[in-house]
Amino acid sequence: MSSSCSKTMSCNTEGQVNSIAINRDSTLIVAAGRSVFKIFSVDEERFIERLNLRVGKNLNLSYSTLDIAWNHFEDNILASAATNGAVVIWDINRHQRNKQEFVFQEHKRTVNRVTFHEKEHNMLLSGSQDGSMKLFDIRKKEVGVEFCIGSTSVRDVQFCPCQLSYFTFASADESGNVLIWDMRRPDRVEKQFTAHNGPVFTIDWHPEDRTRLATAGRDKMIKVWDSAKCKLTHFIQTIASVSKIRWRPMREFYIASCSLLVDSSINVWDIRRPFIPFATFENHKDVTTSIVWKNDDPHILYSGSKDCFIYQHLFKDAKRPADLLVPAGLDISTQGIISHACTDKNEKTQTSSGRPFFKKNPGRSEKFLEATSYLMTFCHPEESLSMDWFVISAQRYLLTGRPLEDLLDHNANVAHELGRHQVAQTWEMLKTLYCTNLPSTVVTGHPNLHQQRTISVSSDKMDTTLVKEKSDKVGKGARHKSKADPEDKTLDVTSGGSDEEISDKEMNERNLSNIARGQINPPTDWDIYYGGGENSFLDFNSLADMENNKQPLTLPTEAFHPRHEIASQTRSLEHFQYVTESPASGNEGETSTGTGNTNPYASDKETSFPILTADPLALQFPEWNFKNIVIDMMKYHAREFDVQTSACMLIVLGNRIKSEIDHQVQENWLLSYIDLLGRFKLWSIANEVIKLSYPSPVSHLNQQSTTVHVTCNKCNRQLQRSGWSCDRCKSVINICSICHQPVKGLYVWCQGCSHGGHMDHIQDWLSLDPQCPAGCGHFCEYT
Amino acid sequence: MVSVINSIDTAHEDMIHDAQLDYYGTKLATCSSDRLIKVFDVKGGQQTLVANLAGHEGPVWQVAWAHPMFGNIIASCGYDRKVIIWKETNGTWDKLYVYSNHDSSVNSVAFAPHELGLVLACGSSDGSISIVFSTGDGSWDAKKINGAHSIGCNAVSWAPAVAPNALLDQSGKQQPVKKLVSGGCDNLVKIWREEDSQWVEDQKLEGHSDWVRDVSWAPSIGLPKSIIASCSQDCRVIIWTNDGTFNNWTSKVLHKFNDVVWHLSWSITGNILAVSGGDNKVSLWKENLEGQWVCISDVNKGQGQITDGQSAISS
């Protein structure tokens, strides 16, 4: 094939090219424009200028060319269309310098197109701005037939390839119509249809399929018609007005196009895939004005451009936009769902070891048409992407409203139930550290509060052994014991006191409950007792609620789970429930071996006290600064992509830790957490976090861009300037029911009777009288 | 074992180039060569087409969702050299703004973190990156980084606004980070920052040996370091990390695949990276405790199978 020895090459014609044409055997190319008219020979390596037709003294407008055609039969004859309406016949074999053979001045206005008949080589057809087409006989030098379409301009005329239909040609005009003519019948149009919205700039007959006619125009559309039925079969939308289209020879579905504006590239489309060019030539720097395929060769395309260059393009050098585009889309949703779009739906043969095995590698054109994508969503079955844990944790974590120990315990439980044992461990460690060892108070941890508190620890001996036993188990050693002991002292006083208030009236029950709590409980709980002891030993905070005993029930480190685990877990942590339950557990407790132990405890509360206080003094250890460890733990979780844990711990620990961590870090954690909560639409939780956060950039978040609109309660007009005077009513509204002055700050309002006023006035009033100060007789209720 | 797989009939007539879920993961936008953008509701495992956005005059390469605080806004870019910003009002989508100041196909769009306002970065085949932003009064303005990548820019991604070592202003308040990363046909990954209202190159990361196809800055959820993932036609995915010290990026090849890698996507917390390659597979990668990237699953959607590849690959 000739293309094999050709190459992509170009040549500067030194003038903007409006049109190019090639001779019959594609050895010569003519480039013509307003200021250029040259013939080049097409060599293997380059274009060589052979002839400059724009010579002579009087270069009139007939030299300024819009379109040019090469005679299909006589290689020396060319025809050009000039801007002044002239159709010029050139004979390059003339011996004079001036090669103009003849000038037809038949058209009144610019001629847009000239074209020779393929077989009748003396026949030249022209289409002009004046709305007429003329069929010239260049031998007789006269107009044979004239075709008129009225007032609109003819933009293009093209003969149908004559092996398909000898006498047929088509014309396109500025009003968007395409007309099909028989050149023997100038009096009537064979077929007519409106092809485009706006001017049609170019038409082209398919070289092999007579019914297939392509049109294109200013509406940026290339349309392919069945010319027999005048039916649209394909269309391509381009990004700019189309100036020229040419079917690719010897190919059924390919058509090349170039644009009038914007886009200087030449696109070759497969009409079956109208969205993306099959190939693109981007060599020209300015818009391409003319494209011509080499005769009967689909691999070579010639083009001329306003950048003054003519090009020979080789198809194999074309850019393939389809190869560059991204054939896949991918995203992960907040819920961990992956969406993936790709071109490959289902490769049954695909195995993990290799790629699908094709019998035959599909060609580029077949591959080009495989342009469908499949979109799927799927979620990863493992937890790695699922964010359920995050949502559940966010919903269930308690950040405030309970004693620290409760919060930590609760959160540890939440983490446990979600199977996040490491996080649970961290919460428990925090409990260990903070609830046994409050850095803010001088006194640190203490063991078995419940024992001293209500049951009273029997003998110091008993107690210390117990403590030791536990500490061994816990592995914390004597440190805890020593720290624990001083706590005994203070807590004994406080909690004991508070206990008494409660227990006064229910002393009996309480004793039972104490027994139950203390260690006893049902036999099964005996095991738990150690657990409980251990836990309370580690965890007690100043409030030292007895429910702590119950917490260890859930610890997986227990030797075995108590039968009543669930019941005890679901138990509310309130004292009174304990009390009510205690008889039962007390009964069970009687059978346990532990009962023996507890009884003595209960009896000796007073005696144990002084002895216990002595102990810790002897074993005082220096205070342990564990804050850095806590901070490290929090940072670790943040680093492990679990900012939730860090942020929640930050909030729960609050003052205990906040001065120790860099403010920026804290802010980052909190903001990140709030942002994440927003993504899961957990806005109320996010708001709670904001409320509980102290760095001002965070805590002010929920005060930004919040506007409360107030309307006048008389005329319903929105109050613009202030909350107490209406512009329309020209009156002060909502005066205080007591002082009858406008309320400029907080207005306290009874929802029952709608009266109210200054907050302190109303407070004062209601402290004396429950009825409404306005005298309406309503017993005002304020919450 | 097998994950729930939902095949969505998009009715796109040509190849789909991007599929993006919105901030809450309830809406899915797809774009295709057929010049359309389709929006689906994906609530409760059901997908329903809610909108067809027609307006591009060529294939649409990418879509991006804005933060919901600005409303339901999509930006799209395409072969027609345009970036279109679409907004939904009362269920109908309309063009909010069309940016057409690129000289070639626009390949990538990304919305900046919401802290920076309604700001959009676009990377184009003309080699430039545009930063398009809403001035707040309904009009739009743009800044351009010319010659960002010779031959063309293929991908842009913004740094998270909240990041370690952020600059502090006079009052000690943290300034939102204003940085973005881009990848291009010059095989480079570049980081850009805004300085005195001009965008300047902050860092040039060399490591790929072919066109960089996608870059993705990991969300930094309380992390002390910045992470960027990039993928390329050289079949490799590279993870770039910065531990907070000035401009010191280290690279690590996550894996060399058998085919071109097209897209990357970080999970919401940034601990897992999804990689989509030319073999039409998605694989998920996670850094283990030793700092190595491990494939935690290969998803071959055809069979819906998960093959646990436990092969740890270090550079």
Interface residues (C-beta under 8 A of the other chain):
Chain A: K220 Q237 T238 I239 R273 F275 I276 P321 L325 V326 P327 A328 G329 L330 D331 I332 S333 T334 Q335 G336 I337 I338 S339 H340 A341 C342 T343 D344 K345 N346 E347 K348 Q350 S352 R355 A371 T372 S373 Y374 L375 M376 T377 F378 C379 H380 P381 E382 S384 L385 M387 K635 A638 R639 E640 F641 D642 V643 S646 A647 Q664 V665 E667 N668 W669 L671 S672 Y673 D675 L676 R679 F680 K681 P697
Chain B: M1 V2 S3 V4 I5 N6 S7 I8 T10 H12 E13 D14 M15 I16 H17 D18 A19 Q20 L21 Y23 Y24 G25 L28 T30 C31 S32 S33 D34 R35 V42 Q47 E57 G58 P59 W61 Y79 D80 R81 V162 A163 P164 A166 L168 K173 Q174 R213 S220 I221 G222 L223 P224 N258 W262 H263 L264 S265 W266 S267 I268 T269 G270 N271 I272 A274 S276 G277 G278 D279 N280 V282 L284 K286 I296 S297 D298 V299 N300 K301 G302 Q303 G304 I306 T307
